[in-house]
Amino acid sequence: MADENPQAPAGARRNEDIALDLMKFIALTTGYGKAGVPGAGFQGGAAPKAEDYAAQLLELYERCRSAVEGKK
């Protein structure tokens, strides 16, 4: 692919891909970062701004990447 570094080892993007898949799974199954997601009897709440939601997803991605790489 054009965006991959041809000199990088074969598994160089693997941790990033795994972290991204983990982040997607967590965000979709838990509604991470979205206010107003009904659950356990709670309703309402204001929807977050796009910038806030993006920042929360980026934070979640970094946490997933650290977990995949074994960092604390």
N, C-alpha and C positions, 0 to 999 in steps of 0.2 A: 504494500500500500504506500501511497505517496507520503503520508504523514508519519510513517514509522522510520526510525533511524536504522539504516541498513547495517551499521557497524555495531549496534547494540546486541547484546546476547539474546538468544531466542526467547528467554523468559522475562525480559526486561519490562514489558508492559503487562505481564500476567498479574502482578500484585495490584496494579492500578485497575485493571479490568475486574478483578475479583472484588476489590473495594467498591467500585462503582455498582456492580450487581448487588452487593450487600446493602449499600446505601439505598438503592431503588427498592429493594425488598422491604427494608425497614420503613422507608417513607410511605410506601403504598399500603402496607398492612397495618400501620399504626396511625396514619394520618399525621406523621411528624411535621411540625411546623405550621399546621393549619389550625387556626382557631375556628370554633364553630362546628367542629366535627362531632356529631351527636354520639354519645356512648355512655353507658352506665347511668342513664337517667338525666344526664346533663344536656342542656340545649343552649344554642345561641353562642354569642361571642362575636366579636368583630373579625372579619376576614383580614389577614395580615396584608401589608403592602407587599408588592412584588419584590422589592429590594430586601425587605426583612425575610421573606420566605426564601429567597435565593441565598441570603447570608446563612440562614439556618441549615439549608441543604449543604452548602459548602462546609460548614462546621461538622455536620454529620459525616460528610465524605472524608474529611481529614481524620475524624475519629475512627472510621472504618478502615482507612488506609493504615493508620497506626496499629490497629488490631490485627490486620492481615500481616503486617510486617513484624509483628511481635513486640512492638514498642509499647511503653506504658505512658 
